């Protein structure tokens, strides 16, 4: 394993990557949900929809990366 990989595995845990990814996804979708719940019925929140369209895949990739990091950490350091 290279020095960079070891440094990254020690710095961030897979669980923290997954949690922050979910926070980013939720923060990207929350404005659209609030607009749908509280905004005008005939509104057209294009910007908020685009924010959600970008945030959800980014969060999904982050969750997958966090899951992979968690699995690698379990195999590299099984006792921890």
C-alpha positions in Angstrom: 0.0 0.0 0.0 1.4 3.4 -0.9 2.0 6.2 1.6 -0.9 8.2 0.2 -3.4 5.4 0.7 -2.2 4.8 4.2 -2.5 8.4 5.1 -6.0 8.7 3.6 -7.1 5.6 5.4 -5.9 6.9 8.8 -7.3 10.4 8.3 -10.9 9.6 7.3 -13.0 6.7 8.4 -15.5 5.2 6.0 -18.3 6.0 8.3 -17.5 9.7 8.4 -17.3 9.8 4.6 -20.7 8.2 4.4 -22.3 10.5 7.0 -20.9 13.6 5.3 -22.1 12.4 1.9 -25.6 11.9 3.3 -25.4 15.4 4.9 -24.5 16.9 1.5 -27.3 15.0 -0.2 -29.8 16.1 2.4 -28.6 19.7 2.2 -29.0 19.6 -1.6 -32.5 18.2 -1.5 -33.9 20.1 1.5 -34.4 23.5 -0.2 -36.5 21.8 -2.9 -38.5 19.9 -0.4 -39.1 23.1 1.6 -40.1 25.0 -1.5 -42.6 22.2 -2.4 -44.1 22.3 1.1 -44.2 26.0 1.7 -43.8 27.7 -1.7 -46.4 28.8 -4.1 -48.4 26.1 -5.9 -47.6 27.5 -9.3 -43.9 28.0 -8.7 -41.1 26.6 -10.9 -38.0 26.1 -8.8 -35.6 25.2 -11.6 -32.5 26.2 -9.6 -33.5 24.1 -6.6 -34.2 21.2 -8.8 -30.8 21.4 -10.5 -29.2 21.6 -7.0 -31.0 18.4 -6.1 -30.0 16.7 -9.3 -26.3 17.5 -8.6 -26.4 16.8 -4.9 -28.0 13.3 -5.0 -25.5 11.6 -7.3 -22.6 13.3 -5.5 -24.0 11.9 -2.2 -24.5 8.5 -3.8 -20.9 8.4 -5.0 -19.7 9.5 -1.6 -21.7 6.8 0.2 -20.2 4.1 -2.2 -16.7 5.4 -1.6 -17.3 5.5 2.2 -18.5 1.9 2.0 -15.4 0.8 0.0 -13.1 2.6 2.5 -14.9 0.9 5.4 -14.4 -2.5 3.8 -10.7 -1.8 3.1 -10.2 -0.7 6.7 -11.8 -3.8 7.9 -9.5 -6.0 5.8 -6.3 -4.0 6.5 -6.9 -3.6 10.2 -9.3 -6.4 11.3 -8.8 -6.0 15.0 -9.9 -2.3 15.2 
